[in-house]
Amino acid sequence: MKIVVIGAGYVGLVSGVCFADFGHDVVCVESDVSKIEALLAGRVPIYEPGLEELVANNRRAGRLSFSNNLSDALDGADAVFIAVGTPSRHGDGHADLSYVYGAARDIARSVKRFTVVVTKSTVPVGTGDEVERIIRSENPAAEVVVASNPEFLREGAAITDFKRPDRIVVGTQDERAQAVLTEIYRPLFLNKSPIIFTDIRTAELIKYASNAFLAMKITFINEIADLCERVGANVQHVARGIGADGRIGSKFLHAGAGYGGSCFPKDTLALVKTAQDHGSPVRLIETTVTVNDERKRAMARKIILACDGDVRGKTIAILGLTFKPNTDDMREAPSLSIIKALEEAGATVRAYDPEGVKSARAMLPNVVFCDNAYEAAEGACGISLVTEWDQFRALDWSRLRLLMSEPVFIDLRNVYTPEEVTRHGFSYHSIGRPVSPGN
């Protein structure tokens, strides 16, 4: 089938490339000319393991192309996916749908035959109805059906998530649209991936409800971690104990510095605003948003306390800046709040991240960015592991101790055990576990 994807950002590019890898003919349409030029030159503008190779392979096979001309791209298309950004709107927290609605107007002006218009962007309930209204208003003769097909991709594992999904959610009650989307996703049926057909509004809410529940799960275990520290319990054992219950599950029960990224922060806030607008507040999610925001700065206080309660004039090393490993995404990363609070407390911050430095420079102008973990540790009175990249899982403790002014390690991801760090003469601090001897 011929598929057009509007937006060559994270969701659009991954989706388009994976559709092409299924054997479909895909055109990714992007208004940012510099992004198109980069892709045509073989440069992928985002970091996602395996993506660059898939782009190259499918371009060579002739199944994947890039364009900034929607009208040409839509010629002969069976489906067009809207995969543009829906950032939080400044001032009120609602999702900014201007890019989605702009895409709808562009489609209305360019559509040439029966086409299924699919919103893959994360959008509030009722957006699909408005997309259809816009298209009908702009082009009453347009032969289109609007559907919803939310994505459930984890950054750093997006290709696997797309090709081996837990479920495929499709919001449409139109038989023609169901037939088109069934054919598009047919290659996944070999993996027995269930496809859930529902109405558009339900599909839109499934996406928000899923992300909100996972964000709530993360926030729950973080609060349990705080309680564990107070009572002398071990949050990792607690998580294992409750996660073994099939009704709960073990995923997203890893205590840490709070959630970030492009999805959970904006989606939880958008759901809160939508619920308030409809007179049905989601108080658990409201609290989740508040607790998560507070937790990030609480992690800075944890670092300061580990460094004798005063970091003025001292150097703190930060390992990991992105909101999670295997991505270059700095959006709403806990490191941003942590570093800001450390700088407000008078500390100089030296930091290293395998992929996030380029994006972080503009956000953290006062940070000293380094080329590796050991350069970041030079002269530091404390070093904190904020993002659990694999290369931070086997640090050379003897080398670190020689470089640092004080041997203090604050592990905000519980990568290490107290025993393996303290035997090298370090003071070790972690999340939700008993304080190590001597601290």
GINOR-V400384 format. One record per pair of residues at least 12 apart in sequence whose C-alpha atoms are under 10 Angstrom apart, sorted by the first residue. I is the first residue (numbers start at 0). J is the second residue. Records with the same first field share a line. If there is no record, write none. Layout:
BEGIN
I: J ; J
END
This chain:
BEGIN
0: 18 ; 19 ; 22 ; 23 ; 24 ; 25 ; 75 ; 76 ; 77 ; 78 ; 179 ; 182 ; 183
1: 18 ; 19 ; 22 ; 23 ; 24 ; 25 ; 26 ; 62 ; 72 ; 73 ; 74 ; 75 ; 76 ; 77 ; 78 ; 79 ; 183
2: 15 ; 18 ; 19 ; 23 ; 24 ; 25 ; 26 ; 27 ; 63 ; 72 ; 73 ; 75 ; 76 ; 77 ; 78 ; 79 ; 80 ; 114 ; 115 ; 183
3: 15 ; 24 ; 25 ; 26 ; 27 ; 28 ; 64 ; 65 ; 69 ; 72 ; 73 ; 74 ; 75 ; 76 ; 77 ; 78 ; 79 ; 80 ; 81 ; 116
4: 16 ; 18 ; 25 ; 26 ; 27 ; 28 ; 29 ; 65 ; 69 ; 72 ; 73 ; 78 ; 79 ; 80 ; 81 ; 82 ; 83 ; 117 ; 118 ; 119
5: 26 ; 27 ; 28 ; 29 ; 30 ; 66 ; 67 ; 69 ; 72 ; 79 ; 80 ; 81 ; 82 ; 83 ; 99 ; 102 ; 106 ; 118 ; 119
6: 27 ; 28 ; 29 ; 30 ; 31 ; 67 ; 80 ; 81 ; 82 ; 83 ; 84 ; 98 ; 99 ; 102 ; 120
7: 26 ; 27 ; 28 ; 29 ; 30 ; 31 ; 34 ; 35 ; 38 ; 43 ; 44 ; 45 ; 65 ; 66 ; 82 ; 83 ; 84
8: 27 ; 29 ; 34 ; 43 ; 44 ; 45 ; 82 ; 83 ; 84
9: 44 ; 45 ; 46 ; 47 ; 82 ; 83 ; 84 ; 152 ; 154 ; 157 ; 261 ; 328
10: 81 ; 82 ; 83 ; 84 ; 119 ; 120 ; 121 ; 150 ; 151 ; 152 ; 154 ; 157
11: 27 ; 28 ; 29 ; 80 ; 81 ; 82 ; 83 ; 84 ; 119 ; 120 ; 150
12: 27 ; 28 ; 29 ; 43 ; 44 ; 45 ; 50 ; 54 ; 65 ; 82
13: 45 ; 47 ; 50 ; 53 ; 54 ; 152 ; 157 ; 158 ; 161
14: 27 ; 80 ; 82 ; 119 ; 150 ; 152 ; 157 ; 158 ; 161 ; 162
15: 27 ; 28 ; 54 ; 63 ; 64 ; 80 ; 82
16: 50 ; 51 ; 53 ; 54 ; 55 ; 56 ; 57 ; 58 ; 62 ; 63 ; 64 ; 158
17: 50 ; 53 ; 54 ; 57 ; 63 ; 157 ; 158 ; 159 ; 161 ; 162
18: 57 ; 62 ; 63 ; 161 ; 162 ; 183 ; 184 ; 186
19: 53 ; 54 ; 56 ; 57 ; 58 ; 60 ; 61 ; 62 ; 63 ; 64
20: 53 ; 54 ; 56 ; 57 ; 58 ; 60 ; 62 ; 63 ; 162 ; 186
21: 57 ; 62 ; 162 ; 183 ; 184 ; 185 ; 186 ; 187
22: 57 ; 60 ; 61 ; 62 ; 63 ; 183 ; 186
23: 57 ; 62 ; 63 ; 183
24: 57 ; 61 ; 62 ; 63 ; 64 ; 76
25: 57 ; 58 ; 61 ; 62 ; 63 ; 64 ; 65 ; 72 ; 76 ; 78 ; 79
26: 62 ; 63 ; 64 ; 65 ; 66 ; 67 ; 68 ; 69 ; 71 ; 72 ; 73 ; 76 ; 79
27: 63 ; 64 ; 65 ; 66 ; 67 ; 68 ; 69 ; 72 ; 79 ; 80 ; 82
28: 64 ; 65 ; 66 ; 67 ; 68 ; 69 ; 70 ; 71 ; 72 ; 73 ; 81 ; 82
29: 65 ; 66 ; 67 ; 68 ; 69 ; 83
30: 66 ; 67 ; 68 ; 69
31: 66 ; 67
32: 66 ; 67
34: 65 ; 67
35: 64 ; 65 ; 66 ; 67
36: 65 ; 66
38: 51 ; 54 ; 55 ; 64 ; 65 ; 66
39: 54 ; 55 ; 58 ; 64 ; 65 ; 66
41: 54 ; 55 ; 58
42: 54 ; 55
43: 55
45: 326 ; 327 ; 328 ; 354
46: 154 ; 155 ; 325 ; 326 ; 327 ; 328 ; 354 ; 355
47: 154 ; 155 ; 156 ; 157 ; 158 ; 325 ; 326 ; 327 ; 328
48: 154 ; 155 ; 156 ; 157 ; 158 ; 159 ; 325 ; 326
49: 155 ; 156 ; 157 ; 158 ; 159
50: 157 ; 158
53: 158
68: 109
69: 102 ; 105 ; 106 ; 108 ; 109 ; 110
70: 105 ; 106 ; 107 ; 108 ; 109 ; 110 ; 111
71: 109 ; 110 ; 111
72: 109 ; 110
73: 106 ; 109 ; 110 ; 111 ; 112 ; 114
74: 109 ; 110 ; 111 ; 112
75: 110 ; 111 ; 112 ; 113 ; 114
76: 110 ; 111 ; 112 ; 113 ; 114 ; 115
77: 112 ; 113 ; 114 ; 115 ; 116 ; 176 ; 179 ; 180 ; 183
78: 113 ; 114 ; 115 ; 116 ; 117 ; 143 ; 144 ; 145 ; 176 ; 179 ; 180 ; 183
79: 106 ; 110 ; 114 ; 115 ; 116 ; 117 ; 118 ; 119 ; 145
80: 102 ; 115 ; 116 ; 117 ; 118 ; 119 ; 120 ; 145 ; 146 ; 147 ; 148
81: 98 ; 99 ; 100 ; 102 ; 103 ; 106 ; 116 ; 117 ; 118 ; 119 ; 120 ; 121 ; 147 ; 148
82: 98 ; 99 ; 102 ; 117 ; 118 ; 119 ; 120 ; 121 ; 149 ; 150
83: 96 ; 97 ; 98 ; 99 ; 100 ; 101 ; 102 ; 118 ; 119 ; 120 ; 121
84: 96 ; 97 ; 98 ; 99 ; 120 ; 121 ; 122 ; 261
85: 97 ; 98 ; 99 ; 120 ; 121 ; 122 ; 123 ; 261 ; 262 ; 265 ; 266 ; 269
86: 98 ; 121 ; 122 ; 261 ; 262 ; 264 ; 265 ; 266 ; 269
87: 261 ; 264 ; 265 ; 266 ; 268 ; 269
88: 265 ; 269
91: 268 ; 269 ; 272
92: 264 ; 265 ; 266 ; 267 ; 268 ; 269 ; 270 ; 271 ; 272 ; 273
93: 123 ; 265 ; 266 ; 268 ; 269 ; 270 ; 271 ; 272 ; 273
94: 121 ; 122 ; 123 ; 265 ; 266 ; 268 ; 269 ; 270 ; 272 ; 273
95: 122 ; 123 ; 269
96: 120 ; 121 ; 122 ; 123 ; 126
98: 120
99: 118 ; 119 ; 120 ; 121 ; 122 ; 126 ; 127 ; 129 ; 130
100: 126 ; 127 ; 129 ; 130 ; 131 ; 133 ; 134
101: 130 ; 133
102: 130 ; 133 ; 134
103: 116 ; 118 ; 127 ; 129 ; 130 ; 131 ; 132 ; 133 ; 134 ; 135 ; 137
104: 130 ; 131 ; 133 ; 134 ; 135 ; 136 ; 137 ; 138
105: 134 ; 137
106: 133 ; 134 ; 137 ; 138 ; 141 ; 143
107: 130 ; 131 ; 133 ; 134 ; 135 ; 136 ; 137 ; 138 ; 139 ; 140 ; 141 ; 142 ; 143
108: 134 ; 137 ; 138 ; 141
109: 138 ; 141
110: 134 ; 138 ; 140 ; 141 ; 142 ; 143
111: 140 ; 141 ; 142 ; 143
112: 141 ; 142 ; 143
113: 141 ; 142 ; 143 ; 144 ; 175 ; 176
114: 141 ; 142 ; 143 ; 144 ; 145 ; 175 ; 176 ; 179
115: 142 ; 143 ; 144 ; 145 ; 146 ; 173 ; 175 ; 176 ; 177 ; 179 ; 180
116: 130 ; 131 ; 134 ; 143 ; 144 ; 145 ; 146 ; 147 ; 148 ; 176
117: 130 ; 144 ; 145 ; 146 ; 147 ; 148 ; 149 ; 169 ; 170 ; 171 ; 176 ; 180
118: 130 ; 145 ; 146 ; 147 ; 148 ; 149 ; 150 ; 169 ; 170 ; 199 ; 203
119: 146 ; 147 ; 148 ; 149 ; 150 ; 151 ; 169 ; 203
120: 147 ; 148 ; 149 ; 150 ; 203 ; 206
121: 147 ; 148 ; 149 ; 150 ; 151 ; 203 ; 204 ; 206 ; 207 ; 262 ; 265 ; 266
122: 147 ; 149 ; 200 ; 202 ; 203 ; 204 ; 206 ; 207 ; 266 ; 269 ; 270
123: 200 ; 203 ; 204 ; 206 ; 207 ; 266 ; 269 ; 270 ; 272 ; 273
124: 199 ; 200 ; 201 ; 202 ; 203 ; 204 ; 205 ; 206 ; 207 ; 270 ; 273 ; 274
125: 199 ; 200 ; 201 ; 203 ; 204
126: 147 ; 199 ; 200 ; 203
127: 145 ; 146 ; 147 ; 170 ; 171 ; 199 ; 200 ; 202 ; 203
128: 145 ; 146 ; 199 ; 200
129: 145
130: 145 ; 146
131: 143 ; 144 ; 145 ; 146
132: 145
143: 176
144: 171 ; 172 ; 173 ; 174 ; 175 ; 176
145: 170 ; 171 ; 172 ; 173 ; 176 ; 199
146: 169 ; 170 ; 171 ; 172 ; 173 ; 176 ; 177 ; 180 ; 197 ; 198 ; 199 ; 200 ; 202 ; 203
147: 168 ; 169 ; 170 ; 171 ; 196 ; 197 ; 198 ; 199 ; 200 ; 201 ; 202 ; 203
148: 167 ; 168 ; 169 ; 170 ; 171 ; 180 ; 195 ; 196 ; 199 ; 202 ; 203 ; 206
149: 167 ; 168 ; 169 ; 170 ; 202 ; 203 ; 204 ; 205 ; 206 ; 207
150: 164 ; 166 ; 167 ; 168 ; 206
151: 164 ; 165 ; 166 ; 167 ; 168 ; 206 ; 209 ; 210 ; 262
152: 164 ; 262
153: 262 ; 323 ; 326
154: 260 ; 261 ; 262 ; 322 ; 323 ; 324 ; 325 ; 326 ; 327 ; 328
155: 323 ; 324 ; 325 ; 326 ; 327 ; 328
156: 325 ; 326
161: 187
162: 184 ; 186 ; 187 ; 190 ; 192
163: 187 ; 188 ; 189 ; 190 ; 191 ; 192
164: 187 ; 190 ; 191 ; 192 ; 193 ; 194
165: 190 ; 191 ; 192 ; 193 ; 194
166: 191 ; 192 ; 193 ; 194 ; 195
167: 181 ; 184 ; 187 ; 192 ; 193 ; 194 ; 195 ; 196
168: 193 ; 194 ; 195 ; 196 ; 197 ; 198 ; 199 ; 201 ; 202 ; 203 ; 205 ; 206
169: 181 ; 194 ; 195 ; 196 ; 197 ; 198 ; 199 ; 201 ; 202 ; 203
170: 195 ; 196 ; 197 ; 198 ; 199 ; 200 ; 201 ; 202 ; 203 ; 205
171: 196 ; 197 ; 198 ; 199 ; 200 ; 201 ; 202
172: 196 ; 197 ; 198 ; 199
173: 198
177: 196
180: 194
181: 194 ; 196
204: 270
206: 266
207: 262 ; 263 ; 265 ; 266 ; 267 ; 268 ; 269 ; 270 ; 271
208: 266 ; 267 ; 270 ; 284
209: 263 ; 266 ; 267
210: 262 ; 263 ; 264 ; 265 ; 266 ; 267 ; 270
211: 262 ; 263 ; 264 ; 265 ; 266 ; 267 ; 268 ; 269 ; 270 ; 271 ; 283 ; 284 ; 285 ; 287 ; 288
212: 251 ; 263 ; 267 ; 283 ; 284 ; 287
213: 250 ; 251 ; 252 ; 258 ; 263 ; 267
214: 251 ; 257 ; 258 ; 259 ; 262 ; 263 ; 264 ; 266 ; 267 ; 284 ; 287 ; 288 ; 291
215: 251 ; 258 ; 263 ; 267 ; 283 ; 284 ; 285 ; 286 ; 287 ; 288 ; 290 ; 291
216: 247 ; 250 ; 251 ; 252 ; 253 ; 254 ; 287
217: 250 ; 251 ; 252 ; 253 ; 254 ; 255 ; 256 ; 257 ; 258 ; 287 ; 291
218: 251 ; 252 ; 253 ; 254 ; 255 ; 256 ; 257 ; 258 ; 286 ; 287 ; 288 ; 289 ; 290 ; 291 ; 294
219: 251 ; 252 ; 253 ; 254 ; 287 ; 290 ; 291
220: 234 ; 235 ; 237 ; 238 ; 251 ; 252 ; 253 ; 254 ; 255 ; 257 ; 431
221: 234 ; 252 ; 253 ; 254 ; 255 ; 256 ; 257 ; 258 ; 290 ; 291 ; 294 ; 430 ; 431
222: 234 ; 254 ; 255 ; 290 ; 291 ; 294 ; 431
223: 237 ; 238 ; 254 ; 431
224: 237 ; 238 ; 253 ; 254 ; 255 ; 429 ; 430 ; 431 ; 432
225: 254 ; 430 ; 431 ; 432
226: 431 ; 432
227: 430 ; 431 ; 432 ; 433
228: 429 ; 430 ; 431 ; 432 ; 433 ; 434
229: 431 ; 432 ; 433 ; 434
230: 431 ; 432 ; 433
231: 431 ; 432 ; 433 ; 434
232: 431 ; 432 ; 433 ; 434
233: 430 ; 431 ; 432 ; 433
234: 252 ; 253 ; 254 ; 413 ; 430 ; 431 ; 432 ; 433
235: 252 ; 253 ; 254 ; 413 ; 430 ; 431 ; 432
236: 431 ; 432
237: 252 ; 431
238: 250 ; 251 ; 252 ; 253 ; 254
239: 252 ; 253
253: 412 ; 413 ; 430
254: 411 ; 412 ; 413 ; 429 ; 430 ; 431
255: 294 ; 295 ; 298 ; 333 ; 385 ; 386 ; 410 ; 411 ; 412 ; 413 ; 429 ; 430 ; 431
256: 291 ; 294 ; 295 ; 296 ; 297 ; 298 ; 299 ; 322 ; 332 ; 333 ; 334 ; 337 ; 385 ; 386 ; 410 ; 411 ; 412 ; 430
257: 290 ; 291 ; 292 ; 293 ; 294 ; 295 ; 296 ; 297 ; 298 ; 322 ; 331 ; 332 ; 333 ; 334 ; 411
258: 288 ; 291 ; 292 ; 294 ; 295 ; 322 ; 323 ; 331 ; 332 ; 333
259: 291 ; 292 ; 295 ; 321 ; 322 ; 323 ; 328 ; 329 ; 330 ; 331 ; 332 ; 333 ; 334 ; 335
260: 321 ; 322 ; 323 ; 326 ; 328 ; 329 ; 330 ; 331 ; 332 ; 333
261: 322 ; 328 ; 329 ; 330 ; 331 ; 332
262: 330 ; 331
263: 288 ; 331
264: 287 ; 288 ; 291 ; 292 ; 330 ; 331 ; 332
265: 288 ; 331
267: 281 ; 284 ; 285 ; 287 ; 288
268: 284 ; 285 ; 287 ; 288 ; 289
270: 284 ; 285
271: 283 ; 284 ; 285 ; 286 ; 288
272: 285
291: 333
292: 331 ; 333 ; 336
293: 336
294: 333 ; 336 ; 337
295: 332 ; 333 ; 334 ; 335 ; 336 ; 337 ; 338 ; 340
296: 333 ; 334 ; 335 ; 336 ; 337 ; 338 ; 339 ; 340 ; 341
297: 336 ; 337 ; 340
298: 333 ; 334 ; 336 ; 337 ; 338 ; 340 ; 341 ; 383 ; 385 ; 409 ; 411 ; 430
299: 333 ; 334 ; 336 ; 337 ; 338 ; 339 ; 340 ; 341 ; 342 ; 344 ; 383
300: 337 ; 340 ; 341 ; 344
301: 337 ; 409 ; 411 ; 428 ; 429 ; 430
302: 315 ; 337 ; 341 ; 381 ; 382 ; 383 ; 407 ; 408 ; 409 ; 410 ; 411 ; 428 ; 429
303: 315 ; 340 ; 341 ; 344 ; 346 ; 381 ; 409
304: 428
305: 380 ; 381 ; 382 ; 407 ; 408 ; 409 ; 426 ; 427 ; 428 ; 438
306: 380 ; 381 ; 382 ; 405 ; 406 ; 407 ; 408 ; 409 ; 426
307: 380
309: 344 ; 345 ; 346
310: 341 ; 342 ; 343 ; 344 ; 345 ; 346 ; 347 ; 380 ; 381
311: 341 ; 342 ; 343 ; 344 ; 345 ; 346 ; 347
312: 342 ; 344 ; 345 ; 346 ; 347
313: 344 ; 345 ; 346 ; 347 ; 348 ; 378 ; 379 ; 380 ; 381 ; 404
314: 341 ; 342 ; 345 ; 346 ; 347 ; 348 ; 349 ; 375 ; 376 ; 377 ; 378 ; 379 ; 380 ; 381 ; 382 ; 403 ; 404
315: 338 ; 341 ; 342 ; 346 ; 347 ; 348 ; 349 ; 350 ; 375 ; 376 ; 377 ; 378 ; 379 ; 380 ; 381 ; 382 ; 383 ; 403 ; 407
316: 338 ; 346 ; 347 ; 348 ; 349 ; 350 ; 351 ; 366 ; 367 ; 368 ; 369 ; 372 ; 373 ; 374 ; 375 ; 376 ; 377 ; 378 ; 379 ; 380 ; 381 ; 382 ; 383 ; 384 ; 403 ; 408 ; 409
317: 334 ; 337 ; 338 ; 348 ; 349 ; 350 ; 351 ; 352 ; 366 ; 368 ; 372 ; 375 ; 376 ; 379 ; 381 ; 382 ; 383 ; 384 ; 385 ; 386 ; 409
318: 334 ; 349 ; 350 ; 351 ; 352 ; 353 ; 369 ; 371 ; 372 ; 373 ; 375 ; 376 ; 382 ; 383 ; 384 ; 385 ; 386 ; 387 ; 388 ; 391 ; 410
319: 332 ; 333 ; 334 ; 350 ; 351 ; 352 ; 353 ; 354 ; 355 ; 356 ; 372 ; 383 ; 384 ; 385 ; 386 ; 387 ; 388 ; 391
320: 332 ; 333 ; 334 ; 335 ; 338 ; 350 ; 351 ; 352 ; 353 ; 354 ; 355 ; 356 ; 358 ; 359 ; 384 ; 385 ; 386 ; 387 ; 388
321: 333 ; 334 ; 335 ; 352 ; 353 ; 354 ; 355 ; 356 ; 358 ; 359 ; 385 ; 386 ; 387 ; 388
322: 334 ; 335 ; 355 ; 385 ; 386 ; 387
323: 385 ; 386 ; 387 ; 388
324: 352 ; 353 ; 354 ; 355 ; 386 ; 387 ; 388 ; 389
325: 353 ; 354 ; 355 ; 386 ; 387 ; 388 ; 389
326: 353 ; 354 ; 355 ; 388
327: 352 ; 353 ; 354 ; 355 ; 356 ; 357 ; 358 ; 359
328: 354 ; 355 ; 356 ; 358 ; 359
329: 354 ; 355 ; 356 ; 357 ; 358 ; 359 ; 362
330: 358 ; 359 ; 362
332: 359 ; 385 ; 386
333: 385 ; 386
334: 350 ; 359 ; 363 ; 384 ; 385 ; 386
335: 359 ; 362 ; 363
337: 385
338: 350 ; 363 ; 365 ; 366
339: 363 ; 365 ; 366
342: 365 ; 366
347: 365 ; 366 ; 367 ; 379
348: 363 ; 365 ; 366 ; 367 ; 368 ; 375 ; 376 ; 379 ; 382
349: 365 ; 366 ; 367 ; 368 ; 369 ; 372 ; 374 ; 375 ; 376 ; 377 ; 378 ; 379 ; 382
350: 366 ; 367 ; 368 ; 369 ; 370 ; 371 ; 372 ; 373 ; 374 ; 375 ; 376 ; 382 ; 383
351: 366 ; 367 ; 368 ; 369 ; 370 ; 371 ; 372 ; 373 ; 374 ; 375 ; 376
352: 368 ; 369 ; 370 ; 371 ; 372 ; 375 ; 385 ; 386 ; 388 ; 390 ; 391
353: 369 ; 370 ; 371 ; 372 ; 388 ; 389 ; 390
354: 388
356: 368 ; 369 ; 370
371: 390
372: 384 ; 390 ; 391 ; 394 ; 395 ; 399
373: 394 ; 395 ; 396 ; 398 ; 399 ; 400 ; 401 ; 402 ; 403
374: 399 ; 402
375: 399 ; 402 ; 403
376: 398 ; 399 ; 400 ; 401 ; 402 ; 403 ; 404
377: 399 ; 400 ; 401 ; 402 ; 403 ; 404
378: 399 ; 400 ; 401 ; 402 ; 403 ; 404 ; 405
379: 399 ; 400 ; 402 ; 403 ; 404 ; 405 ; 406 ; 407
380: 402 ; 403 ; 404 ; 405 ; 406 ; 407 ; 408
381: 403 ; 404 ; 405 ; 406 ; 407 ; 408 ; 409 ; 425 ; 426 ; 427
382: 399 ; 403 ; 405 ; 406 ; 407 ; 408 ; 409 ; 410
383: 407 ; 408 ; 409 ; 410 ; 411 ; 412 ; 428 ; 429
384: 408 ; 409 ; 410 ; 411 ; 412 ; 413 ; 414 ; 429
385: 409 ; 410 ; 411 ; 412 ; 413
386: 410 ; 411 ; 412 ; 414
387: 410 ; 411 ; 412 ; 413 ; 414
388: 414
389: 414
391: 414 ; 415
392: 414 ; 415
393: 414 ; 415
394: 420
395: 423
396: 419 ; 420 ; 421 ; 422 ; 423 ; 424 ; 425
397: 423 ; 424 ; 425
399: 423 ; 425
400: 423 ; 424 ; 425
405: 425 ; 426
406: 420 ; 421 ; 423 ; 424 ; 425 ; 426 ; 427
407: 420 ; 421 ; 424 ; 425 ; 426 ; 427 ; 428 ; 438
408: 420 ; 421 ; 425 ; 426 ; 427 ; 428 ; 429
409: 425 ; 426 ; 427 ; 428 ; 429 ; 430
410: 427 ; 428 ; 429 ; 430
411: 428 ; 429 ; 430 ; 431
412: 429 ; 430
413: 428 ; 429 ; 430 ; 431 ; 432
414: 429
415: 427 ; 428 ; 429
416: 428 ; 429 ; 432 ; 435
417: 429 ; 432 ; 433 ; 434 ; 435 ; 436
418: 435 ; 436
420: 435
421: 435 ; 436 ; 437 ; 438
425: 437 ; 438
426: 438
END
